[in-house]
Amino acid sequence: MSHRPAPNEWPAIPYEEWAATKKTLHLYTQIVGKVRLALSPPAPGWTGVPLQLTARGLSTGPMPWGSASVEIGFDFLNHRIAVVASDGWSRLIPLTPARSVAEVYVEIMRALDDLGVAVEIHPKPQEVPDTTPLDENDRDRTYDPAAIRRWFRALTATANVFEEWRSGFFGASGAYFWWGAFDLSVVRHTGTRITPRPDAGYILRKDQESEHFSAGWWPGDDSFPEPILYAYAIPMPPGAESAAIAPQAAAWNPDLGEWVLPYDDVRTSGDPRATILEFLDTAWHTVAASADWDLERFAFEPPGPSELE
């Protein structure tokens, strides 16, 4: 029996070539994300809010609906949104270059209404400069399928490394997609509750209630038009940002308040997986040493194949 070789592709994603598509898709994900926020039970650290990566795109995962569940998922291979219920009901919403944010908003909400799911969301976008209500945005309607597939391949490849890195740690989250900032992240929690900064807004306040180390992948925006990997801690130990971490292309960015590793340096490194793991490991150990965290307390030894028999 022949087997397909596992892909090893880390595509280029020049920001300027898909900026308009990225903005439209970002707002599409905010519509779906806000539905998840409205229907899912609250969870610490906003973990009931992000979307989940699938083999075809992004999904809310199952959301409670009486004794059943409903799910909304993006399919970036066939370019559509699926609204499905555990009783067999479904609705497909095509994604095409002509569909505005407002049109997609109306179709998603109509599908939920037809299903009988009563949900209200605040139409103001989050964490973006343009706060035109989602249900009124007829301007953003650029959707380049090829660009979205390249972004999705990079997202998937990075998520695979994040999942590998989190596996050796007690208290680590999965690789979550945050529709507010349009980034993928993985978090290691120490289990220590802390007091948020007094100047933090509501969203950040909930994120700063526990001590943690966060790393992620972000495709950039108009103010920082470059895809990057990033890492930081809450709270950031004094002086940690002055430490040099690996690989050589990684550096502390004072404007973003985090270590930054350009994605182009990752994908052209010869071994992107090893490059990302080196970045995550050195940033993590720098923070842990500066904060005097007990690393043995967090270590997790995955079972070997023979132990699973």
C-alpha positions, -999 to +999 in steps of 0.1 A: +000+000+000+014+034-010+011+064+013+011+101+006+042+118+021+034+143+048+035+179+034+064+201+045+054+235+031+056+268+048+043+293+023+052+329+020+025+353+031+035+389+021+011+411+040+006+437+013-006+410-012-036+400+009-042+429+033-078+435+020-086+398+021-072+395+056-093+424+068-125+409+054-117+374+067-109+389+101-143+405+103-160+372+092-143+354+120-155+381+145-191+374+135-187+337+142-165+343+173-191+366+188-218+339+184-195+315+202-190+341+230-228+345+233-237+308+233-207+292+252-204+291+290-178+316+303-144+302+311-112+316+328-088+334+305-114+337+278-109+301+268-145+298+259-141+324+232-114+314+206-121+293+175-106+258+171-084+248+142-097+219+120-083+201+090-104+223+068-105+256+086-118+270+119-147+261+140-166+272+171-168+236+182-201+224+196-221+252+214-249+243+237-285+245+223-309+231+247-302+193+250-285+195+216-256+215+201-249+238+172-215+245+155-203+271+130-172+262+109-151+278+082-141+255+053-111+272+036-107+244+011-142+247-004-146+283+008-178+282+027-193+285+062-213+256+076-239+261+103-248+226+116-268+211+145-265+178+163-300+169+151-289+168+115-300+203+104-274+222+083-269+254+062-240+262+039-230+298+032-206+303+002-177+326+006-170+345-026-151+378-035-184+396-039-198+390-004-196+419+020-191+415+058-227+427+063-241+401+038-222+373+056-235+386+090-271+385+077-267+350+064-252+336+096-278+352+118-306+341+094-293+305+095-293+305+133-328+320+134-341+293+109-326+267+132-344+282+162-312+294+180-320+327+197-288+347+199-279+384+200-244+397+194-228+431+197-220+441+161-191+463+170-158+447+160-132+441+187-095+449+187-095+466+152-092+502+142-123+502+121-153+499+143-180+500+116-207+476+129-204+442+113-241+443+101-235+476+084-201+470+067-208+468+030-173+481+022-151+451+030-157+423+005-123+411-007-119+374-006-089+358-024-092+320-021-055+313-030-043+338-004-065+323+023-053+288+015-016+300+019-024+316+052-043+285+064-014+262+055+010+284+075-015+285+104-018+247+103+019+241+102+025+264+131-003+249+152+013+215+148+045+228+163+026+246+191+007+214+200+040+195+202+056+221+224+027+223+249+026+185+253+054+184+279+038+208+303+011+207+330-014+236+326-008+243+289-037+254+266-042+240+231-034+261+200-063+285+200-073+310+173-083+344+187-107+362+164-102+395+182-065+399+172-066+373+144-037+353+159-029+317+169-015+312+204-005+286+230-003+294+267+015+278+297-002+287+330+016+285+363-016+283+383-009+314+403-036+341+405-024+377+401-040+412+402-045+428+368-030+462+361-054+489+372-052+505+337-062+473+319-095+473+300-121+446+305-107+422+279-071+425+292-082+424+328-096+389+323-064+379+305-042+392+334-059+373+362-033+345+362+004+342+357+013+327+323+036+326+294+021+331+259+034+325+225+018+328+191+017+334+154+002+366+139+000+376+102+004+413+109-018+443+103-015+478+086+006+491+115+029+461+115+027+446+080+047+415+086+038+380+098+056+371+130+059+346+159+058+363+193+063+354+230+058+373+263+048+367+299+021+381+322+035+396+343+068+402+325+097+396+349+118+428+353+148+428+330+138+397+311+133+416+279+169+426+278+180+389+275+191+376+241+171+346+230+174+322+200+174+320+171+195+350+161+166+366+142+145+369+174+145+402+193+125+421+219+101+446+202+094+475+227+064+487+207+047+454+208+060+445+242+071+410+233+098+390+216+093+388+179+106+363+154+098+371+117+079+343+100+100+347+069+131+337+090+112+307+102+100+294+068+134+299+051+154+285+080+158+250+066+140+235+096+110+256+105+098+232+132+132+233+150+134+270+146+100+276+163+108+251+191+141+269+197+123+303+199+096+289+223+121+271+245+146+299+249+119+326+255+101+303+281+133+294+300+144+331+300+110+341+316+110+311+340+146+318+352+139+355+356+107+348+375+122+320+395+095+295+385+099+259+396+102+241+362+100+206+377+066+213+390+053+218+355+071+190+337+049+163+321+063+131+307+041+118+279+036+080+279+056+059+255+040+036+229+047+005+250+028+021+280-003+025+259-006-012+250 
